Amino acid sequence: MTAADARASLSAFRLADSFLPVGGNTVSYGLEQFVASGHVEDADDLRDVLDSYLRRQLGPCESVALRAAHTAGDDLDTVERVDETLLTRTLPAEFRESATKAGRRLLEVEAETSDDPVVAAYEERVATTAAPGMYPVALGLVASQRGIPADEACLLHGHAFLTDMLGAAQRLLSLGHLAAQRLLDDLADVLVDVIDANADRPLDRMEPFAPLVDVHAMEHERAERRLFVS
């Protein structure tokens, strides 16, 4: 392993870590409403819901945007077009809000902690223009500049998503640490499959389709009591 490869791997570990201050612990992506409605009551229910998130949303939508932003590299006009496309394909308002907050925070952290001019330029564009700064797009751009391969970047995004969701589930359900680790291990094969299945999907065929997730997310916007922002 070269020093550059080792540095890229360490960057990937950092980006996948819950220690990264982008607000992952404040979101449940509608899971809170799944629990409130009784659709998710135990680990088996949770696994089914997370499987659907991966197959119907993260795979055919978010990973496509991430990969497109990664491929665009320093072509920031293309990155912005990917950003805007993902925003329009994300239906629930809470999902759009949480994704833009996390993406902008990631860009800010990278601009402050690295000397990368491309990330700094896009962070400024997001701060001063209408560029959304959606998290998967920001992550794709950062991963590209950090030398993290696109496949690995998609996997780390999926892993971080699952750990955030399992962390939320531990606050919403009687879910122990061992059960959470078992679910994370069980869903690893699903994550690998969906990333591979959507690797060649073009941006104009970015097609999230998870109606029940969208409905629960929209119901969550109007809930009287909320532990999570989404």
MIDOSE-1310 file (N, C-alpha, C; in nm, 2 decimals, decimal comma, always signed):
residues 230
mtaa	+0,08/-0,12/+0,00/+0,00/+0,00/+0,00/+0,09/+0,13/+0,00; +0,06/+0,22/-0,09/+0,13/+0,34/-0,10/+0,08/+0,44/+0,01; +0,16/+0,54/+0,04/+0,12/+0,64/+0,14/-0,01/+0,71/+0,10; -0,02/+0,73/-0,04/-0,15/+0,80/-0,09/-0,27/+0,71/-0,07
dara	-0,25/+0,57/-0,09/-0,36/+0,48/-0,07/-0,40/+0,47/+0,08; -0,30/+0,47/+0,17/-0,33/+0,47/+0,31/-0,40/+0,59/+0,35; -0,36/+0,71/+0,30/-0,42/+0,83/+0,34/-0,57/+0,84/+0,29; -0,59/+0,78/+0,17/-0,73/+0,78/+0,12/-0,82/+0,69/+0,20
slsa	-0,76/+0,57/+0,25/-0,84/+0,48/+0,33/-0,87/+0,55/+0,47; -0,77/+0,62/+0,52/-0,80/+0,69/+0,65/-0,91/+0,80/+0,63; -0,90/+0,86/+0,52/-1,01/+0,96/+0,49/-1,15/+0,90/+0,48; -1,15/+0,78/+0,42/-1,28/+0,71/+0,41/-1,33/+0,66/+0,55
frla	-1,24/+0,62/+0,63/-1,28/+0,58/+0,77/-1,34/+0,70/+0,84; -1,27/+0,82/+0,83/-1,32/+0,94/+0,89/-1,46/+0,98/+0,84; -1,48/+0,97/+0,71/-1,60/+1,02/+0,65/-1,72/+0,92/+0,69; -1,69/+0,80/+0,72/-1,79/+0,70/+0,76/-1,82/+0,70/+0,91
dsfl	-1,74/+0,77/+0,99/-1,75/+0,76/+1,13/-1,85/+0,86/+1,18; -1,93/+0,81/+1,28/-2,03/+0,90/+1,35/-1,97/+1,02/+1,42; -1,84/+1,01/+1,44/-1,76/+1,13/+1,50/-1,76/+1,25/+1,41; -1,78/+1,23/+1,28/-1,79/+1,34/+1,18/-1,90/+1,43/+1,21
pvgg	-1,88/+1,56/+1,24/-1,98/+1,65/+1,29/-2,07/+1,70/+1,18; -2,16/+1,62/+1,12/-2,25/+1,67/+1,02/-2,40/+1,65/+1,06; -2,42/+1,60/+1,18/-2,56/+1,60/+1,23/-2,63/+1,47/+1,21; -2,56/+1,36/+1,18/-2,62/+1,23/+1,15/-2,71/+1,18/+1,27
ntvs	-2,67/+1,22/+1,39/-2,74/+1,17/+1,51/-2,87/+1,24/+1,53; -2,91/+1,34/+1,45/-3,03/+1,42/+1,47/-3,14/+1,37/+1,37; -3,11/+1,28/+1,28/-3,21/+1,24/+1,18/-3,25/+1,09/+1,19; -3,37/+1,06/+1,15/-3,41/+0,92/+1,15/-3,47/+0,88/+1,01
ygle	-3,47/+0,98/+0,92/-3,52/+0,96/+0,78/-3,66/+0,89/+0,79; -3,75/+0,94/+0,87/-3,88/+0,88/+0,88/-3,90/+0,76/+0,97; -3,79/+0,71/+1,02/-3,80/+0,59/+1,11/-3,88/+0,62/+1,23; -3,87/+0,74/+1,28/-3,94/+0,78/+1,40/-4,09/+0,76/+1,38
qfva	-4,14/+0,80/+1,26/-4,28/+0,78/+1,23/-4,32/+0,64/+1,20; -4,23/+0,56/+1,15/-4,26/+0,42/+1,13/-4,28/+0,35/+1,27; -4,20/+0,39/+1,37/-4,22/+0,34/+1,50/-4,35/+0,39/+1,56; -4,38/+0,52/+1,55/-4,50/+0,58/+1,61/-4,62/+0,52/+1,55
sghv	-4,62/+0,48/+1,42/-4,74/+0,42/+1,35/-4,75/+0,27/+1,38; -4,65/+0,21/+1,44/-4,66/+0,07/+1,47/-4,61/-0,02/+1,36; -4,56/+0,04/+1,25/-4,51/-0,04/+1,14/-4,37/-0,10/+1,17; -4,30/-0,05/+1,27/-4,17/-0,10/+1,31/-4,18/-0,12/+1,46
edad	-4,18/-0,25/+1,50/-4,19/-0,28/+1,65/-4,07/-0,36/+1,70; -3,99/-0,42/+1,61/-3,88/-0,51/+1,65/-3,77/-0,51/+1,55; -3,67/-0,59/+1,57/-3,55/-0,59/+1,48/-3,59/-0,65/+1,35; -3,68/-0,74/+1,34/-3,72/-0,80/+1,21/-3,79/-0,69/+1,12
dlrd	-3,88/-0,61/+1,19/-3,95/-0,50/+1,11/-3,84/-0,40/+1,07; -3,75/-0,37/+1,15/-3,65/-0,27/+1,12/-3,56/-0,32/+1,01; -3,53/-0,45/+1,00/-3,45/-0,50/+0,89/-3,52/-0,48/+0,76; -3,65/-0,51/+0,76/-3,73/-0,50/+0,63/-3,73/-0,35/+0,59
vlds	-3,75/-0,26/+0,68/-3,76/-0,12/+0,64/-3,62/-0,07/+0,59; -3,51/-0,11/+0,66/-3,38/-0,07/+0,61/-3,34/-0,13/+0,48; -3,39/-0,25/+0,46/-3,37/-0,32/+0,33/-3,44/-0,24/+0,22; -3,56/-0,19/+0,24/-3,63/-0,11/+0,14/-3,56/+0,03/+0,12
ylrr	-3,51/+0,09/+0,22/-3,44/+0,21/+0,21/-3,32/+0,19/+0,11; -3,24/+0,09/+0,13/-3,12/+0,06/+0,05/-3,16/+0,03/-0,09; -3,26/-0,06/-0,11/-3,29/-0,10/-0,25/-3,37/+0,00/-0,33; -3,45/+0,08/-0,26/-3,54/+0,17/-0,33/-3,50/+0,32/-0,33
qlgp	-3,41/+0,36/-0,24/-3,38/+0,50/-0,23/-3,23/+0,52/-0,23; -3,15/+0,46/-0,14/-3,01/+0,49/-0,15/-2,94/+0,43/-0,27; -2,98/+0,31/-0,32/-2,92/+0,26/-0,44/-2,95/+0,33/-0,56; -3,08/+0,34/-0,60/-3,11/+0,39/-0,73/-3,12/+0,55/-0,73
cesv	-3,09/+0,61/-0,62/-3,10/+0,76/-0,62/-2,97/+0,82/-0,56; -2,95/+0,80/-0,43/-2,84/+0,87/-0,37/-2,70/+0,82/-0,42; -2,69/+0,69/-0,44/-2,56/+0,64/-0,48/-2,53/+0,69/-0,63; -2,63/+0,71/-0,70/-2,62/+0,76/-0,84/-2,57/+0,90/-0,84
alra	-2,63/+0,98/-0,76/-2,58/+1,12/-0,74/-2,44/+1,13/-0,69; -2,41/+1,05/-0,59/-2,28/+1,05/-0,53/-2,17/+1,01/-0,64; -2,20/+0,91/-0,71/-2,11/+0,86/-0,82/-2,09/+0,97/-0,93; -2,20/+1,04/-0,96/-2,19/+1,14/-1,07/-2,11/+1,26/-1,02
ahta	-2,13/+1,30/-0,89/-2,05/+1,41/-0,84/-1,90/+1,37/-0,83; -1,88/+1,24/-0,79/-1,74/+1,19/-0,79/-1,67/+1,20/-0,92; -1,75/+1,15/-1,03/-1,69/+1,15/-1,16/-1,67/+1,29/-1,21; -1,75/+1,39/-1,17/-1,74/+1,53/-1,22/-1,61/+1,59/-1,17
gddl	-1,57/+1,55/-1,05/-1,44/+1,60/-1,00/-1,44/+1,75/-0,99; -1,35/+1,82/-1,05/-1,34/+1,97/-1,04/-1,43/+2,05/-1,13; -1,51/+1,98/-1,21/-1,61/+2,04/-1,30/-1,73/+2,08/-1,21; -1,72/+2,20/-1,15/-1,82/+2,23/-1,05/-1,96/+2,26/-1,11
dtve	-1,97/+2,30/-1,23/-2,10/+2,32/-1,30/-2,17/+2,19/-1,31; -2,10/+2,08/-1,34/-2,16/+1,95/-1,34/-2,20/+1,91/-1,20; -2,11/+1,93/-1,10/-2,15/+1,89/-0,97/-2,28/+1,96/-0,92; -2,29/+2,09/-0,96/-2,41/+2,17/-0,92/-2,53/+2,11/-0,99
rvde	-2,52/+2,07/-1,12/-2,63/+2,01/-1,19/-2,67/+1,88/-1,12; -2,58/+1,80/-1,08/-2,61/+1,68/-1,01/-2,68/+1,71/-0,88; -2,63/+1,81/-0,81/-2,69/+1,86/-0,68/-2,84/+1,90/-0,70; -2,86/+1,98/-0,80/-3,00/+2,02/-0,83/-3,09/+1,91/-0,87
tllt	-3,04/+1,81/-0,94/-3,12/+1,70/-0,98/-3,16/+1,61/-0,86; -3,06/+1,59/-0,77/-3,10/+1,51/-0,65/-3,20/+1,59/-0,57; -3,19/+1,72/-0,55/-3,28/+1,79/-0,48/-3,42/+1,78/-0,53; -3,44/+1,78/-0,66/-3,57/+1,77/-0,72/-3,63/+1,63/-0,71
rtlp	-3,54/+1,53/-0,70/-3,59/+1,39/-0,68/-3,62/+1,35/-0,54; -3,59/+1,44/-0,44/-3,61/+1,41/-0,30/-3,74/+1,48/-0,26; -3,84/+1,40/-0,24/-3,98/+1,45/-0,23/-4,01/+1,51/-0,09; -3,98/+1,43/+0,02/-4,01/+1,49/+0,15/-3,93/+1,61/+0,19
aefr	-4,00/+1,71/+0,24/-3,93/+1,84/+0,27/-3,82/+1,82/+0,38; -3,85/+1,73/+0,48/-3,76/+1,71/+0,59/-3,63/+1,64/+0,53; -3,65/+1,55/+0,44/-3,53/+1,49/+0,38/-3,44/+1,59/+0,30; -3,51/+1,68/+0,23/-3,43/+1,78/+0,16/-3,36/+1,87/+0,26
esat	-3,43/+1,91/+0,37/-3,37/+2,00/+0,46/-3,25/+1,93/+0,54; -3,27/+1,81/+0,58/-3,16/+1,74/+0,65/-3,04/+1,71/+0,56; -3,07/+1,68/+0,44/-2,96/+1,65/+0,34/-2,88/+1,77/+0,31; -2,94/+1,88/+0,29/-2,87/+2,01/+0,26/-2,79/+2,06/+0,38
kagr	-2,85/+2,04/+0,50/-2,78/+2,08/+0,62/-2,65/+2,00/+0,64; -2,67/+1,87/+0,62/-2,55/+1,78/+0,64/-2,45/+1,80/+0,53; -2,49/+1,82/+0,41/-2,40/+1,84/+0,30/-2,32/+1,97/+0,32; -2,39/+2,08/+0,35/-2,32/+2,20/+0,37/-2,22/+2,20/+0,49
rlle	-2,26/+2,12/+0,59/-2,17/+2,11/+0,71/-2,05/+2,03/+0,67; -2,06/+1,93/+0,59/-1,95/+1,85/+0,54/-1,85/+1,94/+0,46; -1,91/+2,02/+0,37/-1,83/+2,10/+0,29/-1,75/+2,21/+0,38; -1,82/+2,26/+0,48/-1,76/+2,35/+0,57/-1,64/+2,29/+0,65
veae	-1,67/+2,17/+0,70/-1,56/+2,09/+0,77/-1,44/+2,07/+0,68; -1,47/+2,02/+0,56/-1,36/+2,00/+0,47/-1,28/+2,12/+0,43; -1,36/+2,23/+0,40/-1,29/+2,36/+0,37/-1,20/+2,41/+0,48; -1,25/+2,38/+0,61/-1,17/+2,43/+0,72/-1,05/+2,34/+0,75
tsdd	-1,06/+2,21/+0,72/-0,96/+2,12/+0,77/-0,86/+2,07/+0,66; -0,89/+2,11/+0,54/-0,80/+2,07/+0,43/-0,77/+2,19/+0,34; -0,67/+2,17/+0,26/-0,63/+2,28/+0,17/-0,68/+2,26/+0,03; -0,79/+2,18/+0,01/-0,83/+2,15/-0,12/-0,91/+2,27/-0,18
pvva	-0,86/+2,32/-0,29/-0,93/+2,44/-0,35/-1,06/+2,41/-0,42; -1,08/+2,28/-0,46/-1,21/+2,25/-0,53/-1,32/+2,24/-0,43; -1,30/+2,17/-0,32/-1,40/+2,17/-0,22/-1,43/+2,31/-0,16; -1,33/+2,39/-0,14/-1,35/+2,52/-0,09/-1,43/+2,60/-0,19
ayee	-1,40/+2,59/-0,32/-1,48/+2,66/-0,42/-1,62/+2,62/-0,42; -1,65/+2,49/-0,41/-1,79/+2,45/-0,41/-1,86/+2,49/-0,28; -1,79/+2,49/-0,17/-1,85/+2,53/-0,04/-1,89/+2,68/-0,05; -1,80/+2,76/-0,12/-1,84/+2,90/-0,14/-1,96/+2,91/-0,23
rvat	-1,96/+2,83/-0,34/-2,07/+2,84/-0,43/-2,20/+2,80/-0,36; -2,20/+2,70/-0,27/-2,32/+2,66/-0,20/-2,36/+2,78/-0,10; -2,27/+2,84/-0,04/-2,29/+2,95/+0,06/-2,35/+3,07/+0,00; -2,31/+3,10/-0,13/-2,34/+3,23/-0,19/-2,44/+3,22/-0,31
taap	-2,47/+3,10/-0,36/-2,56/+3,09/-0,47/-2,67/+2,99/-0,44; -2,75/+2,95/-0,54/-2,86/+2,86/-0,51/-2,82/+2,71/-0,51; -2,69/+2,68/-0,52/-2,65/+2,54/-0,52/-2,69/+2,48/-0,39; -2,76/+2,36/-0,39/-2,82/+2,31/-0,27/-2,72/+2,26/-0,17
gmyp	-2,62/+2,18/-0,21/-2,53/+2,12/-0,12/-2,58/+1,99/-0,05; -2,65/+1,91/-0,13/-2,70/+1,78/-0,08/-2,59/+1,69/-0,03; -2,61/+1,62/+0,07/-2,50/+1,54/+0,14/-2,44/+1,44/+0,04; -2,52/+1,36/-0,03/-2,45/+1,26/-0,12/-2,36/+1,32/-0,22
valg	-2,40/+1,44/-0,27/-2,32/+1,51/-0,37/-2,20/+1,57/-0,31; -2,21/+1,63/-0,19/-2,09/+1,68/-0,12/-2,00/+1,57/-0,09; -2,05/+1,46/-0,05/-1,96/+1,34/-0,01/-1,89/+1,29/-0,14; -1,96/+1,28/-0,25/-1,90/+1,24/-0,37/-1,78/+1,33/-0,41
lvas	-1,81/+1,46/-0,40/-1,70/+1,56/-0,44/-1,58/+1,54/-0,34; -1,61/+1,54/-0,21/-1,50/+1,53/-0,11/-1,42/+1,40/-0,14; -1,50/+1,29/-0,16/-1,43/+1,16/-0,18/-1,34/+1,16/-0,30; -1,39/+1,22/-0,41/-1,31/+1,23/-0,53/-1,18/+1,31/-0,50
qrgi	-1,19/+1,42/-0,43/-1,07/+1,50/-0,40/-0,98/+1,43/-0,30; -1,03/+1,34/-0,22/-0,95/+1,27/-0,12/-0,89/+1,14/-0,18; -0,92/+1,11/-0,30/-0,86/+0,99/-0,37/-0,93/+0,86/-0,33; -1,06/+0,87/-0,28/-1,13/+0,76/-0,24/-1,21/+0,71/-0,36
pade	-1,20/+0,58/-0,41/-1,27/+0,54/-0,53/-1,42/+0,55/-0,51; -1,49/+0,56/-0,63/-1,63/+0,58/-0,62/-1,71/+0,47/-0,56; -1,67/+0,35/-0,59/-1,74/+0,23/-0,52/-1,72/+0,24/-0,37; -1,60/+0,27/-0,32/-1,58/+0,28/-0,18/-1,66/+0,39/-0,12
acll	-1,67/+0,50/-0,19/-1,74/+0,62/-0,14/-1,89/+0,58/-0,13; -1,94/+0,51/-0,22/-2,08/+0,47/-0,21/-2,11/+0,37/-0,10; -2,01/+0,28/-0,08/-2,02/+0,19/+0,04/-2,02/+0,26/+0,17; -1,92/+0,36/+0,18/-1,91/+0,43/+0,31/-2,04/+0,51/+0,34
hgha	-2,10/+0,57/+0,23/-2,22/+0,64/+0,25/-2,33/+0,55/+0,30; -2,34/+0,43/+0,24/-2,44/+0,33/+0,29/-2,42/+0,29/+0,43; -2,29/+0,26/+0,46/-2,26/+0,22/+0,60/-2,29/+0,33/+0,70; -2,26/+0,45/+0,67/-2,28/+0,56/+0,76/-2,44/+0,58/+0,77
fltd	-2,51/+0,56/+0,66/-2,66/+0,57/+0,67/-2,71/+0,47/+0,76; -2,66/+0,34/+0,75/-2,71/+0,23/+0,83/-2,68/+0,26/+0,98; -2,56/+0,30/+1,01/-2,52/+0,32/+1,15/-2,60/+0,44/+1,21; -2,63/+0,54/+1,13/-2,72/+0,65/+1,18/-2,86/+0,60/+1,21
mlga	-2,91/+0,51/+1,12/-3,05/+0,46/+1,14/-3,05/+0,37/+1,26; -2,95/+0,28/+1,27/-2,95/+0,19/+1,39/-2,93/+0,27/+1,52; -2,86/+0,37/+1,52/-2,84/+0,46/+1,63/-2,98/+0,52/+1,67; -3,05/+0,57/+1,57/-3,19/+0,62/+1,59/-3,28/+0,51/+1,65
aqrl	-3,27/+0,39/+1,59/-3,35/+0,28/+1,63/-3,33/+0,25/+1,78; -3,21/+0,26/+1,83/-3,18/+0,23/+1,97/-3,24/+0,32/+2,06; -3,27/+0,44/+2,01/-3,34/+0,54/+2,10/-3,49/+0,53/+2,08; -3,54/+0,46/+1,98/-3,68/+0,45/+1,96/-3,74/+0,31/+1,99
lslg	-3,65/+0,21/+1,99/-3,70/+0,07/+2,02/-3,61/+0,01/+2,13; -3,66/-0,11/+2,17/-3,57/-0,19/+2,26/-3,48/-0,27/+2,18; -3,37/-0,20/+2,13/-3,28/-0,26/+2,04/-3,14/-0,26/+2,10; -3,09/-0,37/+2,14/-2,96/-0,38/+2,20/-2,84/-0,36/+2,10
hlaa	-2,72/-0,35/+2,16/-2,61/-0,33/+2,07/-2,58/-0,45/+1,99; -2,59/-0,57/+2,04/-2,56/-0,69/+1,97/-2,66/-0,71/+1,85; -2,79/-0,67/+1,88/-2,89/-0,68/+1,77/-2,86/-0,58/+1,66; -2,82/-0,46/+1,70/-2,78/-0,36/+1,60/-2,66/-0,41/+1,51
qrll	-2,56/-0,47/+1,58/-2,45/-0,52/+1,50/-2,49/-0,63/+1,41; -2,58/-0,71/+1,46/-2,63/-0,83/+1,37/-2,70/-0,77/+1,25; -2,78/-0,67/+1,27/-2,85/-0,61/+1,15/-2,75/-0,55/+1,06; -2,65/-0,48/+1,11/-2,55/-0,41/+1,03/-2,48/-0,52/+0,94
ddla	-2,45/-0,63/+1,00/-2,38/-0,74/+0,93/-2,47/-0,80/+0,83; -2,60/-0,83/+0,87/-2,69/-0,89/+0,77/-2,72/-0,80/+0,65; -2,72/-0,67/+0,67/-2,75/-0,58/+0,56/-2,63/-0,54/+0,47; -2,51/-0,59/+0,51/-2,39/-0,56/+0,43/-2,40/-0,62/+0,29
dvlv	-2,45/-0,74/+0,28/-2,47/-0,80/+0,15/-2,57/-0,72/+0,06; -2,68/-0,68/+0,13/-2,77/-0,60/+0,05/-2,71/-0,47/+0,00; -2,63/-0,40/+0,09/-2,57/-0,28/+0,05/-2,47/-0,30/-0,07; -2,39/-0,41/-0,06/-2,30/-0,44/-0,17/-2,38/-0,46/-0,30
dvid	-2,49/-0,54/-0,29/-2,57/-0,57/-0,41/-2,63/-0,44/-0,47; -2,69/-0,35/-0,39/-2,75/-0,23/-0,45/-2,65/-0,13/-0,51; -2,53/-0,13/-0,45/-2,43/-0,04/-0,51/-2,39/-0,09/-0,64; -2,36/-0,22/-0,65/-2,32/-0,29/-0,77/-2,43/-0,28/-0,88
anad	-2,56/-0,30/-0,84/-2,67/-0,30/-0,93/-2,69/-0,16/-1,00; -2,66/-0,06/-0,93/-2,68/+0,08/-0,98/-2,56/+0,15/-1,02; -2,45/+0,08/-1,03/-2,32/+0,14/-1,07/-2,32/+0,21/-1,20; -2,40/+0,16/-1,30/-2,40/+0,21/-1,43/-2,53/+0,29/-1,46
rpld	-2,61/+0,32/-1,36/-2,73/+0,39/-1,38/-2,70/+0,54/-1,41; -2,75/+0,59/-1,52/-2,72/+0,74/-1,55/-2,80/+0,83/-1,46; -2,76/+0,95/-1,46/-2,83/+1,05/-1,37/-2,97/+1,07/-1,41; -3,00/+1,07/-1,54/-3,14/+1,09/-1,59/-3,23/+0,97/-1,56
rmep	-3,17/+0,86/-1,50/-3,26/+0,75/-1,46/-3,25/+0,73/-1,31; -3,22/+0,84/-1,24/-3,21/+0,83/-1,09/-3,36/+0,82/-1,04; -3,40/+0,71/-0,99/-3,54/+0,68/-0,97/-3,57/+0,63/-0,83; -3,57/+0,71/-0,73/-3,61/+0,66/-0,59/-3,76/+0,63/-0,60
fapl	-3,80/+0,52/-0,53/-3,94/+0,48/-0,53/-3,96/+0,40/-0,40; -4,00/+0,48/-0,29/-4,03/+0,42/-0,16/-4,15/+0,50/-0,11; -4,27/+0,47/-0,16/-4,39/+0,55/-0,13/-4,42/+0,55/+0,02; -4,40/+0,44/+0,09/-4,43/+0,44/+0,23/-4,33/+0,52/+0,31
vdvh	-4,21/+0,52/+0,27/-4,11/+0,61/+0,34/-4,15/+0,75/+0,32; -4,19/+0,79/+0,20/-4,22/+0,93/+0,17/-4,35/+0,97/+0,25; -4,45/+0,88/+0,26/-4,57/+0,91/+0,34/-4,53/+0,93/+0,49; -4,46/+0,84/+0,54/-4,42/+0,85/+0,68/-4,34/+0,98/+0,71
ameh	-4,25/+1,01/+0,61/-4,17/+1,13/+0,63/-4,26/+1,26/+0,63; -4,36/+1,26/+0,55/-4,45/+1,37/+0,54/-4,54/+1,38/+0,66; -4,58/+1,26/+0,72/-4,65/+1,26/+0,84/-4,57/+1,31/+0,96; -4,44/+1,28/+0,95/-4,35/+1,32/+1,06/-4,34/+1,48/+1,07
erae	-4,35/+1,54/+0,95/-4,34/+1,69/+0,95/-4,45/+1,75/+1,03; -4,57/+1,68/+1,05/-4,68/+1,73/+1,12/-4,70/+1,67/+1,26; -4,61/+1,59/+1,30/-4,62/+1,52/+1,43/-4,61/+1,62/+1,54; -4,69/+1,60/+1,65/-4,69/+1,70/+1,76/-4,56/+1,68/+1,84
rrlf	-4,51/+1,56/+1,85/-4,38/+1,54/+1,93/-4,28/+1,47/+1,83; -4,16/+1,53/+1,83/-4,05/+1,47/+1,75/-3,92/+1,47/+1,82; -3,86/+1,35/+1,82/-3,72/+1,34/+1,88/-3,62/+1,38/+1,78; -3,65/+1,35/+1,65/-3,55/+1,37/+1,54/-3,61/+1,48/+1,44
vs	-3,51/+1,54/+1,37/-3,56/+1,65/+1,28/-3,62/+1,59/+1,15; -3,59/+1,46/+1,12/-3,66/+1,40/+1,01/-3,69/+1,25/+1,04
